[in-house]
């Protein structure tokens, strides 16, 4: 690393802070979030149970087939051979049956052994506990997943977890924050800027927020110049190196740096009066003390001895301003006397000394109560910064202003325009998000630190933006039941009887024959009885319920105001674009540079590892994906008649 304008490279823990790239802090990215997900799915208990049932059924079928086609024929053959051996032994006792036994063993042994093996497999399949198999498969899967995670962590060992957070724009506005957070931010941000260009810091907080930056720069061996205002006003260079016209303009702008509403004519008259006075004093050196004495002389008052020569006093009291002109500029002279008398107390009688060149210049306001004098000096410092940015030729400095709330909006805008025109990085730190600060927001990259006030936090949340979400707006639960019981009994009975009697008698005479007679007698009786009995009983019991939820589309903050109110001291939210569409959390503590896996460059995308083949849950080996079938024909198979005409077939047959 090369350090400009004197001073060697810092050593130890400070070395990484002085690296190029104007950073605001670091962003954290967990290396575990970059691990390629393990491709093998975990085992499923239901699938293992189905596989166990299928395996048991397959083993049972195999055993039954072995019994039918292997065991039975083998036993029958063994019995047949035994019978043949017995018959042969009975016929010829001297016959040896060892060969028969060996033949039976050779012919029947494989079938019986195969059957026994299938029986053993069936027993094992039946005795397998799916729960134990699942536990073992789960343990094996966790071991493989753990080995995959260790491999990925080893691959990502050199990937930094802390990456540099750099501002995406040349101008950065930071709102809110505490003194601790500002000290950390200025140390980190300022050290990174000084690695490439000079730095001008205007600390107007009155709490010496640039203290850590000053100590860090001095320990690193970088040339640094510190000035406490207004005590060091005479030697800080704010009043030196300016022409009479530039000094008049700067003083007039500083005097009229209050809230808008002042007449433009008053400012124009003040500038004209200051130009006349500075031209009268240009021959013997121009200082705020001599300028204040000139104003007092123009008012006809006494001034400290030795500040003005006799000729200068005579010119100012005489022909420089006519009597009529003095009548009209009396109020302007009184105003200039009120402001310049305060500056004269901190400047000597001689011309302001030009400060020695330094790579880092810090101008810090002394702790004091708020006063007009402090506001004038702050406005004068901003005018000096604008001039320095404009006239810089060799090394264009970067500008950092802490407590920019003390400066009015139009002066800050003028400084921002000057920095934009020269390509100067500008960082503005605002205590609050109110008044002129709300008009400055959005001019560049915007970051937010802790905003304790709820109105300021709400305004910051509104700037960050809103988004649409669907939230639960209502929930309805209905529960009911019914019970019905019905009983009934029916009985029916009856008797019926029927009696009947019928008798018929008659005779007939035939003249040709003897006398004859005929007759009939009928008697009937019927009896019946019926009885029926029935009982009916029915009972029903039911219960019903329903749950209903409703959601509503709402337009709410992307970041709630309470989040901004409770940010840590060293944390800030960086809006990546001025529109605030995305946020980047940043840690600005200087001690982060001492942690392992810290990079001075932003995070870079990490390519995932090559996907590994899936592991089989049954064998534990890589499961190769089947190769897709690729037809030789790119679109469709050819027409056989077109490719090989039948006439060609017949000619080929005749040829053969």
C-alpha positions in Angstrom: 0.0 0.0 0.0 1.2 3.5 -0.9 0.4 6.4 1.4 0.6 9.9 -0.2 1.9 13.2 1.2 4.2 11.7 3.9 3.6 9.1 6.4 4.3 5.4 6.0 1.8 2.6 5.9 0.2 1.8 9.3 1.0 -1.5 11.0 -0.9 -4.1 12.9 -4.6 -3.8 13.3 -4.7 -0.4 11.7 -3.3 -1.5 8.3 -6.6 -2.8 6.9 -8.4 0.5 7.8 -6.1 2.5 5.5 -7.0 0.6 2.3 -8.5 2.3 -0.8 -12.3 2.3 -1.2 -14.3 4.8 0.8 -16.2 2.4 3.1 -18.8 3.1 5.6 -18.2 -0.2 7.5 -18.7 -3.9 6.9 -21.6 -6.2 6.1 -21.8 -9.7 7.4 -22.5 -12.7 5.3 -22.6 -16.1 7.1 -20.6 -18.7 5.2 -23.2 -21.3 6.1 -25.7 -19.5 3.9 -23.4 -20.2 0.9 -23.4 -24.0 1.4 -24.8 -25.9 -1.5 -28.0 -27.7 -0.2 -27.6 -31.4 0.2 -29.4 -33.0 -2.7 -30.4 -36.3 -1.1 -33.8 -36.1 0.5 -34.2 -37.5 4.0 -35.6 -41.0 4.4 -39.4 -41.3 4.9 -40.9 -43.7 7.5 -44.0 -44.4 5.4 -41.9 -45.3 2.3 -39.7 -47.6 4.4 -42.8 -49.3 5.8 -44.2 -49.8 2.2 -40.8 -51.2 1.2 -40.8 -53.6 4.1 -44.2 -54.9 3.3 -43.3 -55.3 -0.4 -40.1 -57.0 0.6 -41.9 -59.4 2.9 -44.5 -60.2 0.2 -41.7 -60.8 -2.4 -39.9 -63.1 0.0 -43.1 -65.0 0.7 -43.8 -65.5 -3.0 -40.2 -66.6 -3.6 -40.4 -69.1 -0.8 -43.7 -70.6 -2.0 -42.3 -71.0 -5.5 -39.2 -72.7 -4.1 -41.4 -75.1 -2.1 -43.5 -75.9 -5.2 -40.8 -76.1 -7.9 -37.7 -77.0 -5.9 -38.4 -78.6 -2.5 -41.2 -81.0 -3.6 -39.6 -82.4 -6.7 -36.3 -82.8 -4.7 -38.1 -84.7 -1.9 -40.0 -86.9 -4.3 -36.7 -87.7 -6.1 -35.0 -88.4 -2.8 -37.8 -90.8 -1.8 -37.7 -92.5 -5.2 -33.9 -92.9 -5.0 -34.2 -94.2 -1.4 -36.9 -96.8 -2.5 -34.7 -97.9 -5.4 -31.8 -98.3 -3.1 -33.9 -100.3 -0.7 -35.2 -102.6 -3.4 -31.7 -103.1 -4.8 -30.5 -103.9 -1.3 -33.3 -106.4 -0.8 -32.6 -108.2 -4.1 -28.9 -108.2 -3.7 -27.6 -107.6 -0.2 -24.1 -107.1 -1.4 -24.9 -104.0 -3.4 -23.4 -100.8 -2.0 -25.9 -97.8 -1.8 -23.2 -95.1 -1.3 -23.5 -94.1 -5.0 -27.2 -93.8 -4.7 -26.9 -91.6 -1.6 -24.3 -89.4 -3.4 -26.6 -89.1 -6.4 -29.5 -88.2 -4.2 -27.4 -85.5 -2.5 -26.2 -84.1 -5.8 -29.7 -84.1 -7.4 -31.8 -83.1 -4.4 -29.4 -80.9 -2.4 -29.6 -77.7 -4.5 -33.3 -77.6 -4.5 -33.6 -78.2 -0.8 -30.8 -75.7 -0.1 -32.4 -73.1 -2.3 -35.7 -73.6 -0.4 -34.0 -73.3 2.9 -32.3 -70.0 1.7 -35.7 -68.6 0.6 -37.1 -69.6 3.9 -34.3 -67.8 5.7 -34.9 -64.7 3.6 -38.7 -64.8 4.4 -37.9 -65.1 8.1 -35.6 -62.1 7.9 -38.1 -60.0 6.0 -40.8 -60.9 8.4 -38.6 -60.0 11.4 -37.5 -56.6 10.0 -38.8 -53.7 12.1 -39.5 -50.6 9.8 -38.9 -48.3 12.8 -35.4 -49.6 13.3 -34.6 -49.5 9.6 -35.8 -45.9 9.5 -33.6 -44.9 12.5 -30.6 -46.5 10.9 -31.4 -44.9 7.5 -31.9 -41.5 9.2 -28.6 -41.8 11.0 -26.8 -42.7 7.8 -28.4 -39.8 6.0 -27.4 -37.4 8.8 -23.8 -38.7 8.6 -23.7 -38.1 4.9 -25.3 -34.7 5.2 -22.8 -33.8 7.9 -19.9 -34.9 5.8 -21.3 -32.8 2.9 -21.5 -29.7 5.2 -17.9 -30.2 6.4 -16.8 -30.5 2.8 -18.7 -27.3 1.9 -17.2 -25.4 4.9 -13.8 -26.5 3.8 -14.4 -25.3 0.3 -15.7 -21.9 1.7 -12.9 -21.6 4.2 -11.2 -18.7 2.4 -14.5 -16.8 1.6 -14.6 -13.7 3.8 -17.6 -13.2 6.1 -17.2 -9.5 6.5 -17.2 -7.5 3.3 -16.6 -3.8 2.8 -19.7 -1.6 2.5 -19.0 1.2 0.2 -21.2 4.1 -0.7 -22.7 3.7 -4.1 -22.7 7.5 -4.8 -20.1 10.3 -4.5 -22.3 12.1 -2.0 -23.5 10.3 1.2 -26.0 11.7 3.7 -26.2 10.0 7.1 -29.0 10.9 9.4 -29.2 10.2 13.2 -26.7 8.4 15.3 -25.0 8.8 18.7 -21.6 10.2 19.6 -20.2 6.7 19.9 -21.5 5.7 16.5 -20.2 8.9 14.9 -16.7 8.4 16.3 -16.6 4.8 14.9 -18.0 5.9 11.5 -15.6 8.8 11.1 -12.7 6.6 12.0 -13.5 3.9 9.5 -14.7 6.2 6.8 -12.0 8.7 7.1 -9.2 6.2 7.2 -10.4 4.5 4.0 -10.6 7.9 2.3 -7.1 8.9 3.3 -5.7 5.9 1.6 -6.4 7.6 -1.8 -6.8 11.3 -1.3 -6.5 14.1 1.3 -9.3 14.7 3.8 -11.0 17.8 5.1 -13.2 17.2 8.2 -15.4 19.9 9.7 -16.6 18.7 13.1 -19.3 21.1 14.1 -20.8 18.8 16.8 -19.0 20.5 19.7 -18.3 17.0 21.1 -15.1 16.2 19.2 -16.7 13.4 17.2 -13.5 13.1 15.1 -11.4 12.2 18.1 -11.0 8.6 17.1 -10.1 9.5 13.6 -7.4 11.9 14.8 -5.8 9.4 17.1 -5.9 6.6 14.5 -4.4 8.9 11.8 -1.6 10.0 14.2 -0.8 6.5 15.2 -0.6 5.5 11.5 2.0 8.1 10.9 -0.1 10.2 8.6 0.2 14.0 8.7 -2.8 15.4 10.5 -3.5 19.0 11.5 -6.2 19.7 14.2 -7.7 23.1 14.9 -10.1 24.0 17.6 -12.5 26.7 16.7 -12.8 29.6 17.5 -9.5 29.3 19.5 -7.4 28.5 16.4 -9.2 30.7 14.0 -6.1 32.8 13.3 -3.9 29.8 12.4 -6.2 27.3 10.8 -6.1 29.0 7.4 -9.8 29.8 7.1 -9.1 33.5 6.7 -5.8 33.2 4.8 -5.3 32.8 1.1 -8.5 34.7 0.3 -8.5 37.9 -1.8 -10.3 40.9 -0.5 -13.4 40.1 -2.7 -13.5 36.5 -1.6 -13.2 37.5 2.1 -16.0 40.0 1.6 -18.2 37.4 0.0 -17.4 34.8 2.6 -18.1 37.1 5.5 -21.4 38.3 3.9 -22.6 34.8 3.3 -21.6 33.7 6.8 -23.5 36.7 8.3 -26.6 36.0 6.2 -26.5 32.2 6.8 -29.5 32.3 9.0 -33.0 31.3 8.1 -34.4 32.5 4.8 -36.5 35.7 4.8 -33.7 38.3 5.0 -33.8 41.0 2.3 -31.4 40.4 -0.6 -30.7 44.1 -0.6 -29.2 43.9 2.9 -26.8 41.2 1.9 -25.8 43.1 -1.3 -25.2 46.3 0.7 -23.1 44.3 3.3 -21.0 42.9 0.5 -20.5 46.3 -1.0 -19.5 47.8 2.3 -17.1 45.0 3.0 -15.5 45.3 -0.4 -14.9 49.0 0.2 -13.4 48.4 3.6 -11.1 45.5 2.5 -9.9 47.6 -0.4 -8.9 50.4 2.0 -7.0 47.9 4.2 -5.4 45.8 1.4 -2.2 47.8 1.5 -1.1 46.8 5.0 -2.6 43.3 5.3 -6.2 42.2 5.9 -7.2 40.6 9.2 -10.6 40.2 10.9 -9.3 42.5 13.8 -8.3 45.3 11.3 -11.6 44.8 9.5 -13.5 45.1 12.8 -11.5 48.3 13.6 -12.3 49.7 10.1 -16.1 49.2 10.8 -15.8 50.9 14.1 -13.9 53.8 12.5 -16.7 54.0 9.9 -19.2 54.3 12.7 -17.2 57.1 14.3 -16.3 55.0 17.3 -13.0 54.4 18.9 -11.0 51.3 17.9 -8.0 49.6 19.5 -4.8 51.4 18.9 -2.3 50.1 16.4 -4.8 48.3 14.1 -5.2 51.1 11.6 -2.8 53.5 10.2 -3.5 57.2 10.1 -4.1 57.2 6.4 -6.4 54.3 6.6 -8.5 55.8 9.4 -8.7 59.1 7.6 -9.8 57.4 4.4 -12.5 55.4 6.1 -13.8 58.3 8.1 -13.6 60.7 5.2 -14.0 60.2 1.5 -14.5 56.4 1.5 -18.2 56.8 2.4 -19.9 60.1 1.9 -22.2 61.5 4.6 -25.3 60.7 2.7 -24.1 57.2 2.1 -23.2 56.6 5.7 -26.8 57.6 6.6 -28.1 54.8 4.5 -25.6 52.1 5.5 -25.7 52.8 9.2 -27.7 49.7 10.0 -25.3 47.6 7.8 -22.3 49.0 9.7 -23.9 48.2 13.0 -24.6 44.6 11.9 -21.1 44.1 10.6 -19.7 45.5 13.8 -21.7 43.0 15.8 -20.4 40.0 13.9 -16.8 41.1 13.3 -16.1 42.2 16.8 -16.5 38.5 17.9 -14.1 37.3 15.3 -11.5 40.0 16.2 -11.1 38.5 19.7 -9.6 35.3 18.2 -7.3 36.9 15.6 -4.1 38.8 15.9 -3.1 42.1 14.5 -0.9 40.6 11.8 -2.0 38.7 8.7 -3.4 35.2 9.3 -0.7 32.6 9.0 -1.0 30.0 6.3 -1.1 26.5 7.8 1.4 23.9 6.8 0.2 21.3 4.3 -1.2 18.1 5.8 -2.9 15.0 4.4 -5.7 15.2 7.0 -7.2 18.5 8.3 -9.7 18.5 11.1 -11.5 21.6 12.2 -13.5 20.9 15.4 -15.8 23.3 17.2 -15.0 23.6 20.9 -17.7 22.5 23.4 -19.7 25.6 24.2 -23.2 26.8 24.4 -25.0 27.8 21.2 -24.1 31.3 20.2 -24.2 33.6 17.2 -20.4 33.6 17.1 -20.3 29.8 16.8 -22.9 29.9 14.0 -20.9 32.6 12.2 -17.7 30.5 12.4 -19.5 27.4 11.2 -20.8 29.2 8.2 -17.4 30.7 7.6 -15.9 27.2 7.6 -18.3 26.0 5.0 -17.5 28.9 2.8 -13.8 28.1 3.2 -14.4 24.5 2.3 -16.3 25.5 -0.8 -13.3 27.7 -1.8 -10.8 24.9 -1.1 -12.8 22.5 -3.2 -13.0 25.0 -6.0 -9.3 26.0 -6.1 -7.7 22.6 -5.4 -5.5 21.5 -8.3 -3.0 18.9 -7.2 -4.8 16.6 -4.9 -8.6 17.0 -4.8 -9.6 16.5 -1.2 -12.6 14.7 0.2 -14.9 16.6 2.5 -16.7 15.2 5.6 -19.0 17.5 7.7 -20.2 16.3 11.1 -23.3 18.0 12.5 -24.3 19.5 9.2 -27.5 20.6 10.9 -25.7 23.8 11.9 -25.4 24.9 8.2 -28.3 26.2 6.2 -29.7 24.4 3.2 -28.6 26.8 0.5 -25.0 26.8 1.7 -24.9 23.0 1.9 -26.3 22.8 -1.6 -23.7 25.2 -2.9 -21.0 23.1 -1.3 -22.5 19.9 -2.7 -22.7 21.5 -6.2 -19.0 22.5 -6.0 -18.0 18.9 -4.9 -20.1 17.4 -7.6 -18.5 19.6 -10.2 -15.0 18.7 -9.1 -15.7 15.0 -8.4 -15.1 15.4 -4.7 -16.6 12.8 -2.3 -18.8 14.6 0.2 -20.2 13.0 3.4 -22.7 14.9 5.5 -23.7 13.7 9.0 -27.0 15.1 10.4 -28.0 14.8 14.0 -31.7 14.9 13.2 -34.0 14.5 10.3 -35.9 17.8 10.5 -35.9 21.4 9.2 -33.3 21.8 6.4 -32.1 18.2 6.7 -35.4 16.9 5.3 -34.8 19.1 2.2 -31.3 17.6 1.7 -32.4 13.9 1.9 -32.2 12.0 -1.4 -29.4 14.0 -2.9 -27.1 11.0 -2.9 -26.8 7.7 -1.1 -28.7 7.9 2.2 -28.0 6.0 5.4 -29.8 6.0 8.7 -28.4 5.5 12.2 -30.3 5.5 15.4 -33.2 8.1 15.3 -34.6 8.3 18.8 -37.4 10.8 18.0 -40.5 9.0 16.8 -41.4 11.6 14.2 -37.9 11.5 12.7 -38.0 7.7 12.7 -41.4 7.7 11.0 -40.1 10.2 8.3 -37.1 8.0 7.7 -39.3 4.9 7.4 -41.4 6.8 4.9 -38.3 7.6 2.8 -37.2 4.0 2.8 -40.5 3.1 1.4 -43.5 0.9 1.8 -44.6 -2.5 0.4 -47.8 -4.4 0.1 -48.4 -7.4 2.3 -51.4 -9.6 3.2 -52.1 -9.7 6.9 -54.8 -11.5 8.9 -57.7 -9.1 9.4 -60.4 -11.4 10.8 -61.1 -14.8 12.2 -64.5 -16.4 12.7 -65.1 -19.7 14.5 -68.6 -21.4 14.6 -69.4 -24.5 16.6 -72.7 -26.2 17.1 -74.3 -29.6 17.7 -77.7 -31.4 17.6 -79.2 -34.4 19.3 -82.4 -36.2 18.4 -84.1 -39.2 20.0 -87.2 -41.0 18.8 -89.1 -43.9 20.5 -92.2 -45.7 19.1 -94.2 -48.9 19.9 -96.9 -50.5 17.7 -99.1 -53.5 18.7 -101.9 -55.1 16.6 -104.0 -58.2 17.3 -107.4 -59.7 16.1 -109.6 -62.9 15.9 -111.9 -64.0 13.2 -114.4 -67.0 12.9 -116.6 -68.3 10.1 -119.3 -71.0 10.1 -121.3 -72.3 7.1 -123.9 -75.0 6.4 -125.5 -76.1 3.1 -128.0 -78.9 2.3 -129.6 -79.9 -1.0 -132.2 -82.5 -1.7 -134.2 -83.4 -4.8 -135.8 -86.2 -6.9 -137.0 -86.9 -10.4 -139.4 -89.4 -12.0 -138.9 -91.1 -15.3 -141.9 -92.4 -16.9 -140.0 -94.9 -18.8 -138.3 -96.3 -15.7 -138.7 -96.9 -12.1 -138.7 -94.1 -9.6 -135.2 -92.6 -8.6 -133.9 -89.9 -6.2 -130.6 -87.9 -5.6 -129.3 -85.3 -3.1 -126.2 -83.6 -1.4 -125.3 -82.2 2.0 -122.4 -79.8 2.6 -121.1 -78.3 5.9 -118.1 -76.0 6.4 -116.4 -74.1 9.3 -113.5 -71.5 9.3 -111.5 -70.1 12.2 -108.5 -67.6 12.1 -106.5 -65.4 14.5 -103.6 -62.9 13.8 -101.2 -60.8 16.1 -98.4 -58.4 15.3 -96.0 -56.3 17.5 -93.3 -53.8 16.6 -91.1 -51.4 18.4 -89.1 -48.5 16.8 -86.3 -46.5 18.3 -83.9 -44.1 16.6 -81.2 -41.7 17.9 -79.0 -39.2 16.1 -76.2 -37.1 17.5 -74.3 -34.6 15.4 -71.6 -31.8 15.9 -70.5 -29.3 13.3 -67.9 -26.5 13.4 -66.3 -24.1 10.9 -63.2 -21.8 10.9 -62.9 -18.9 8.6 -60.1 -16.4 8.2 -59.8 -13.3 6.1 -56.7 -11.5 4.9 -56.4 -7.9 3.9 -53.9 -6.2 1.6 -52.1 -3.5 3.5 -49.4 -0.9 2.5 -47.0 -0.8 5.3 -43.4 0.3 6.0 -40.6 -1.8 4.8 -38.8 -0.9 8.0 -40.8 0.0 11.0 -40.0 3.2 12.8 -39.3 1.3 16.0 -36.5 -0.5 14.3 -34.8 2.8 13.5 -35.3 4.0 17.0 -33.5 1.0 18.5 -30.6 0.5 16.1 -27.3 -0.2 17.9 -24.7 2.6 18.2 -22.4 1.2 15.5 -25.1 0.1 13.0 -26.5 1.9 10.1 -29.0 1.1 7.3 -27.6 2.1 3.9 -30.1 2.7 1.1 -28.4 1.3 -1.9 -30.2 3.8 -4.2 -31.5 7.2 -3.5 -35.1 5.9 -4.0 -34.5 3.7 -0.9 -35.8 0.6 -2.6 -33.3 -1.7 -0.9 -31.4 -1.6 2.3 -28.0 -2.8 3.4 -27.2 -3.3 7.1 -23.7 -2.0 7.9 -21.5 -2.3 11.0 -19.0 0.6 11.4 -17.1 -0.5 14.5 -13.3 -0.2 13.8 -12.6 -3.3 15.8 -14.2 -5.5 13.1 -11.0 -5.2 11.1 -9.3 -7.4 13.8 -11.7 -10.3 13.3 -10.9 -13.2 11.1 -12.4 -13.5 7.6 -12.5 -9.7 7.0 -12.2 -8.3 3.5 -11.5 -4.7 2.4 -13.5 -5.2 -0.7 -17.3 -5.8 -1.1 -18.8 -9.2 -1.1 -18.5 -11.1 -4.3 -20.9 -13.8 -5.5 -19.8 -17.3 -4.7 -20.6 -20.0 -7.2 -22.3 -23.1 -5.8 -20.5 -26.4 -5.9 -21.1 -28.9 -8.6 -24.2 -31.0 -7.8 -23.4 -34.5 -6.4 -25.3 -37.6 -7.6 -28.2 -38.5 -5.3 -27.6 -41.3 -2.8 -29.8 -44.4 -2.8 -31.7 -44.9 0.5 -31.4 -48.7 0.1 -27.8 -49.2 -0.9 -26.2 -45.9 0.3 -24.4 -45.6 -3.0 -24.7 -42.9 -5.7 -27.8 -43.3 -7.7 -27.1 -42.5 -11.3 -29.9 -40.8 -13.3 -31.1 -42.8 -16.3 -29.9 -41.7 -19.6 -32.7 -40.2 -21.6 -33.5 -42.0 -24.9 -32.3 -40.2 -27.9 -33.7 -41.2 -31.2 -31.5 -41.4 -34.3 -34.1 -39.5 -36.2 -34.1 -35.8 -35.1 -37.8 -35.2 -35.8 -39.7 -38.3 -37.0 -38.8 -41.7 -38.5 -38.6 -41.8 -42.3 -41.2 -43.2 -44.5 -40.1 -46.8 -45.4 -41.7 -46.5 -48.8 -39.8 -43.4 -49.5 -36.5 -44.5 -48.1 -36.6 -48.1 -49.4 -39.2 -48.5 -52.3 -40.8 -51.8 -52.7 -39.6 -51.9 -56.3 -36.0 -51.8 -55.0 -36.9 -54.7 -52.6 -38.1 -56.8 -55.6 -35.1 -56.0 -57.6 -32.8 -57.0 -54.7 -34.7 -60.3 -54.4 -34.4 -61.1 -58.0 -30.7 -60.2 -57.9 -30.1 -62.6 -55.0 
